[in-house]
Amino acid sequence: MRHFWFSGNTLFAATIFLAIVTSAPAMAGQAGCGRGMDGLILRLAERDGQDRAIAELKACGQAAMPALERGLRQGTAPERRGSVVGLALLPMPWLAADALLAGLDDEDAAVRSLAAHGLARVGAPVARDVAERLASDRERVRNAAAYALTLMGADAAPALAGMLESADPFVRAKAAWLLGRMGRGSLTAIPALVRALDVADPRAMHVVAEAIDLIGPAPGVLAFHYVLLGARSGSPCARLGAGAAPVLIRLLTRPGTLTGQVAFRVLAGMGWTALPVLEATLESGTDGQRVAAALLLVKLDPNFAPGLPEDIRAVLVESGRLPSKQTTRHQRQGD
């Protein structure tokens, strides 16, 4: 059996992912549920005697919850640590979710960490409540909530996907970052992440794009959701439209990444639909976007090559993408 060991405010080892207690709740008058509850709470937070304390808590069952909640609200730091351990080990810890959520704001770091572990044991039913704490005005609450969501893994993905629609850019960025850290456990969040790419702030876009790259969806799946960015009506014909092109153009600043490569491919597949955005990008985009737009234009129609701006054409010639002997628009005008 694993233990909860503490020294000061540092949590040396804390895990509360034990097997769900299957025994029926005992009556409150059984050992450990009456006058000895205060001592039991303290022993739950100590290295010595913790095995016995956990056995007593198991015998007490769900009837221990009121005393544990009281200890978390009113106790000393050691009592609060023991209380949050006890709440997490109850047969039905989800009934103590409000108390565990409150533990994320405790002034003691060990209590916050244990509360995060407890909430992770509850998992999906409380994930949305935890994710909403990412918007707290208290840094310690935000950090503890992020830790709890990380511990939940895939169970937290739907809740974090929902937070991508928050009006707070910090919350959106944090949710995307956490989804990226979860890797392939966040595959279900890909549609929401792709929608979140449609943001004016380039820094926010790159945080979301990085999360998608870390999760690593299949290129075909990513391309499908890119295309849906262009859907402006219920007609399937509208899916492959210019509505997606502005977002995809911005992703061309990520060459060599999954998000950037698939964006290039989807833009190339749009054909003439993307022409207005490509031409506008050629005039006012970043250097990387202009080069990519030029490549796409030439792919669309080789006759665009002579009309490319001199600086972009020089880059393409140097990279071997264009033949060096090709009359440019400016040369024709000089003749």
C-alpha positions as CSV (number, residue, x, y, z in Angstrom):
1,M,0.0,0.0,0.0
2,R,1.3,3.5,-0.9
3,H,1.5,6.2,1.7
4,F,1.2,10.0,1.9
5,W,4.4,11.4,3.4
6,F,4.9,15.0,4.2
7,S,7.7,17.2,5.5
8,G,6.7,20.8,6.0
9,N,4.8,22.0,3.0
10,T,6.5,19.5,0.6
11,L,4.7,16.5,-0.6
12,F,7.3,13.7,-0.9
13,A,4.9,11.0,-2.1
14,A,1.2,11.4,-2.6
15,T,-1.0,9.0,-4.5
16,I,-4.6,8.4,-3.9
17,F,-5.4,6.2,-6.8
18,L,-6.2,3.2,-4.7
19,A,-8.8,0.6,-5.6
20,I,-12.3,1.8,-5.0
21,V,-13.4,0.6,-1.5
22,T,-16.1,-2.0,-2.1
23,S,-17.2,-2.7,1.5
24,A,-20.5,-1.2,2.5
25,P,-20.3,2.0,4.6
26,A,-20.2,1.3,8.3
27,M,-22.4,2.9,11.0
28,A,-21.0,6.1,12.5
29,G,-20.6,4.4,15.8
30,Q,-17.9,2.0,14.6
31,A,-14.3,2.3,15.4
32,G,-12.7,5.5,14.2
33,C,-16.0,7.3,13.4
34,G,-16.7,8.7,16.8
35,R,-14.5,10.4,19.3
36,G,-11.4,9.0,17.8
37,M,-11.9,10.7,14.4
38,D,-9.6,13.6,15.2
39,G,-6.7,11.2,15.9
40,L,-7.6,9.2,12.8
41,I,-7.4,12.3,10.6
42,L,-3.9,13.1,12.0
43,R,-2.6,9.6,11.4
44,L,-3.8,9.7,7.8
45,A,-1.2,12.5,7.2
46,E,1.7,10.7,9.0
47,R,4.2,8.2,7.8
48,D,3.9,6.0,10.8
49,G,0.7,4.3,11.4
50,Q,-0.9,5.3,8.1
51,D,-1.8,1.7,7.1
52,R,-3.9,1.2,10.3
53,A,-5.5,4.6,9.8
54,I,-6.5,3.7,6.2
55,A,-8.0,0.4,7.5
56,E,-10.0,2.3,10.1
57,L,-11.2,4.7,7.5
58,K,-12.3,1.8,5.3
59,A,-14.2,0.4,8.2
60,C,-15.9,3.7,8.9
61,G,-16.8,4.2,5.2
62,Q,-18.8,7.1,3.9
63,A,-19.9,8.0,7.4
64,A,-16.5,9.7,8.0
65,M,-17.3,12.4,5.4
66,P,-18.7,15.1,7.7
67,A,-15.8,14.9,10.1
68,L,-13.3,14.9,7.2
69,E,-15.0,17.9,5.6
70,R,-15.0,19.8,8.9
71,G,-11.3,18.9,9.4
72,L,-10.5,20.4,5.9
73,R,-12.4,23.6,6.7
74,Q,-11.3,24.2,10.2
75,G,-8.2,22.1,11.0
76,T,-4.5,22.8,11.3
77,A,-2.3,22.1,8.3
78,P,-1.6,18.5,9.3
79,E,-5.3,18.0,10.0
80,R,-6.3,19.4,6.6
81,R,-3.8,17.1,4.9
82,G,-5.2,14.1,6.7
83,S,-8.7,15.2,5.9
84,V,-8.2,15.6,2.2
85,V,-6.5,12.2,2.1
86,G,-9.5,10.7,3.8
87,L,-12.0,12.4,1.5
88,A,-10.2,11.0,-1.5
89,L,-10.2,7.5,-0.1
90,L,-13.9,7.5,0.7
91,P,-16.0,4.8,-1.1
92,M,-17.8,7.5,-3.0
93,P,-15.3,10.4,-3.2
94,W,-17.4,12.3,-5.8
95,L,-19.8,13.1,-2.9
96,A,-17.0,15.2,-1.4
97,A,-16.2,17.0,-4.7
98,D,-17.1,20.4,-3.3
99,A,-14.7,20.0,-0.4
100,L,-11.9,18.7,-2.7
101,L,-12.4,21.7,-5.0
102,A,-12.1,24.0,-2.1
103,G,-8.9,22.3,-1.2
104,L,-7.3,23.7,-4.4
105,D,-7.3,27.1,-2.7
106,D,-5.7,25.9,0.6
107,E,-2.7,28.0,1.7
108,D,-0.8,24.7,2.3
109,A,0.9,23.4,-0.9
110,A,0.6,19.8,0.3
111,V,-3.2,20.1,0.8
112,R,-3.6,21.6,-2.7
113,S,-1.6,18.7,-4.2
114,L,-3.6,16.1,-2.3
115,A,-6.8,17.8,-3.4
116,A,-5.7,17.6,-7.0
117,H,-5.0,13.9,-6.6
118,G,-8.4,13.4,-5.0
119,L,-10.2,15.2,-7.8
120,A,-8.2,13.2,-10.3
121,R,-9.6,10.0,-8.7
122,V,-13.1,11.4,-9.2
123,G,-12.2,12.1,-12.8
124,A,-14.6,13.1,-15.6
125,P,-17.7,14.0,-13.4
126,V,-15.7,16.9,-11.8
127,A,-13.4,17.8,-14.7
128,R,-15.5,20.7,-15.9
129,D,-15.5,22.2,-12.4
130,V,-11.8,21.8,-12.1
131,A,-11.2,23.3,-15.6
132,E,-13.2,26.4,-14.7
133,R,-10.7,27.0,-11.9
134,L,-8.2,27.9,-14.7
135,A,-9.9,31.2,-14.8
136,S,-9.4,31.9,-11.0
137,D,-7.8,35.2,-10.0
138,R,-5.5,33.2,-7.6
139,E,-2.4,31.8,-9.1
140,R,-2.3,28.9,-6.6
141,V,-5.8,27.8,-7.6
142,R,-4.9,27.9,-11.3
143,N,-1.8,25.9,-10.8
144,A,-3.5,23.3,-8.6
145,A,-6.4,23.0,-11.1
146,A,-3.9,22.5,-13.9
147,Y,-2.1,19.8,-11.9
148,A,-5.4,18.0,-11.2
149,L,-6.4,18.1,-14.9
150,T,-3.0,16.7,-15.9
151,L,-3.5,13.8,-13.5
152,M,-6.9,13.1,-15.0
153,G,-5.4,12.7,-18.4
154,A,-7.9,11.8,-21.1
155,D,-10.8,12.2,-18.7
156,A,-10.2,15.9,-18.7
157,A,-10.0,16.3,-22.5
158,P,-13.7,17.2,-23.1
159,A,-13.7,19.7,-20.3
160,L,-10.5,21.4,-21.6
161,A,-11.9,21.4,-25.1
162,G,-14.8,23.3,-23.7
163,M,-12.5,25.9,-22.2
164,L,-11.1,26.7,-25.6
165,E,-14.3,28.7,-26.1
166,S,-13.6,30.9,-23.0
167,A,-13.5,34.7,-23.5
168,D,-10.3,34.8,-21.5
169,P,-7.3,34.3,-23.8
170,F,-5.2,33.0,-20.9
171,V,-7.7,30.3,-20.2
172,R,-7.8,29.3,-23.9
173,A,-4.0,29.1,-24.1
174,K,-3.7,27.2,-20.8
175,A,-6.4,24.7,-21.9
176,A,-4.6,24.2,-25.2
177,W,-1.2,23.7,-23.5
178,L,-2.6,21.1,-21.1
179,L,-4.3,19.2,-24.0
180,G,-0.9,19.2,-25.8
181,R,0.8,17.8,-22.8
182,M,-1.7,14.9,-22.7
183,G,-0.6,13.8,-26.1
184,R,-2.8,11.3,-27.9
185,G,-5.1,11.1,-24.9
186,S,-6.5,14.4,-26.3
187,L,-7.4,13.3,-29.8
188,T,-11.0,13.9,-29.1
189,A,-10.2,17.6,-28.6
190,I,-8.8,18.1,-32.2
191,P,-12.0,19.6,-33.6
192,A,-12.1,22.2,-30.9
193,L,-8.4,22.9,-31.2
194,V,-8.7,23.5,-34.9
195,R,-11.6,25.9,-34.4
196,A,-9.5,27.7,-31.8
197,L,-6.9,28.3,-34.5
198,D,-9.2,31.0,-35.9
199,V,-7.8,33.7,-33.7
200,A,-6.2,37.1,-34.6
201,D,-3.4,36.9,-32.0
202,P,-0.5,35.0,-33.7
203,R,0.9,33.9,-30.3
204,A,-2.4,32.3,-29.3
205,M,-2.6,30.6,-32.7
206,H,0.9,29.1,-32.2
207,V,0.1,27.8,-28.7
208,V,-3.0,26.0,-30.2
209,A,-1.0,24.8,-33.2
210,E,1.7,23.4,-31.0
211,A,-0.8,21.5,-29.0
212,I,-2.2,19.9,-32.2
213,D,1.4,19.0,-33.2
214,L,2.0,17.3,-29.9
215,I,-1.2,15.4,-30.0
216,G,-0.4,14.2,-33.5
217,P,-3.7,13.4,-35.2
218,A,-3.6,11.6,-38.5
219,P,-2.9,14.1,-41.4
220,G,-6.2,13.2,-43.1
221,V,-8.2,13.9,-39.9
222,L,-6.5,17.2,-39.4
223,A,-7.1,18.2,-43.1
224,F,-10.8,17.3,-42.7
225,H,-11.2,19.6,-39.7
226,Y,-9.2,22.3,-41.5
227,V,-11.7,22.2,-44.4
228,L,-14.6,22.6,-42.0
229,L,-13.2,26.0,-41.0
230,G,-14.5,27.1,-44.3
231,A,-18.0,25.9,-43.8
232,R,-20.3,28.8,-43.7
233,S,-23.5,27.0,-44.5
234,G,-25.0,23.5,-44.3
235,S,-24.1,22.8,-47.9
236,P,-21.2,20.3,-48.4
237,C,-20.1,22.3,-51.3
238,A,-19.3,25.2,-49.0
239,R,-16.9,23.2,-46.9
240,L,-14.0,23.6,-49.3
241,G,-14.3,27.4,-49.3
242,A,-12.3,30.5,-48.9
243,G,-13.4,30.8,-45.3
244,A,-10.6,28.4,-44.2
245,A,-7.9,30.0,-46.3
246,P,-7.0,33.0,-44.0
247,V,-6.4,30.6,-41.1
248,L,-4.4,28.2,-43.1
249,I,-2.3,31.0,-44.6
250,R,-1.2,32.0,-41.0
251,L,-0.2,28.4,-40.3
252,L,2.3,28.5,-43.2
253,T,4.6,30.2,-40.7
254,R,5.1,26.8,-39.2
255,P,7.1,25.0,-41.9
256,G,8.1,21.4,-41.0
257,T,5.3,20.9,-38.5
258,L,2.2,18.8,-38.9
259,T,0.0,21.8,-38.7
260,G,2.0,23.8,-41.3
261,Q,2.4,20.9,-43.8
262,V,-1.3,19.9,-43.7
263,A,-2.3,23.6,-44.1
264,F,-0.1,23.8,-47.3
265,R,-1.7,20.7,-48.7
266,V,-5.3,21.8,-48.0
267,L,-4.6,25.2,-49.5
268,A,-3.2,23.5,-52.6
269,G,-6.3,21.4,-52.8
270,M,-8.6,24.4,-52.7
271,G,-7.4,25.5,-56.1
272,W,-8.8,28.7,-57.5
273,T,-11.0,29.2,-54.4
274,A,-7.9,30.2,-52.4
275,L,-6.7,32.6,-55.1
276,P,-7.8,35.9,-53.5
277,V,-6.2,35.1,-50.2
278,L,-3.0,33.9,-51.8
279,E,-2.6,37.1,-53.8
280,A,-3.3,39.2,-50.8
281,T,-0.7,37.2,-48.8
282,L,1.8,37.7,-51.6
283,E,1.5,41.5,-51.1
284,S,1.3,41.8,-47.3
285,G,2.1,38.5,-45.6
286,T,5.3,37.6,-43.7
287,D,8.3,36.5,-45.6
288,G,7.5,32.8,-45.0
289,Q,3.9,33.3,-45.9
290,R,4.7,35.1,-49.1
291,V,7.1,32.4,-50.2
292,A,4.5,29.7,-49.5
293,A,1.8,31.7,-51.2
294,A,4.0,32.1,-54.3
295,L,4.7,28.3,-54.4
296,L,0.9,27.7,-54.2
297,L,0.2,30.2,-56.9
298,V,2.8,28.7,-59.3
299,K,1.4,25.3,-58.5
300,L,-2.0,26.5,-59.3
301,D,-0.8,28.0,-62.6
302,P,2.8,28.2,-63.8
303,N,2.0,31.4,-65.6
304,F,2.0,33.2,-62.3
305,A,5.7,32.8,-62.0
306,P,6.7,35.8,-64.2
307,G,4.5,38.1,-62.2
308,L,6.0,37.3,-58.8
309,P,7.7,40.0,-56.8
310,E,11.5,40.1,-57.5
311,D,12.5,39.2,-53.9
312,I,10.2,36.2,-53.7
313,R,11.1,35.0,-57.2
314,A,14.8,35.2,-56.2
315,V,14.2,33.0,-53.2
316,L,12.3,30.4,-55.3
317,V,15.1,30.4,-58.0
318,E,17.8,30.0,-55.3
319,S,15.9,27.0,-53.8
320,G,15.4,25.4,-57.1
321,R,11.7,25.8,-57.1
322,L,11.8,28.0,-60.2
323,P,14.0,28.0,-63.3
324,S,16.5,30.8,-63.3
325,K,15.8,31.7,-67.0
326,Q,12.3,33.0,-66.9
327,T,11.1,36.4,-68.0
328,T,9.7,38.4,-65.2
329,R,6.9,41.0,-65.3
330,H,9.4,43.8,-64.7
331,Q,11.6,42.6,-67.5
332,R,8.7,42.5,-69.9
333,Q,7.7,46.0,-68.9
334,G,11.3,47.2,-69.6
335,D,11.2,45.8,-73.1
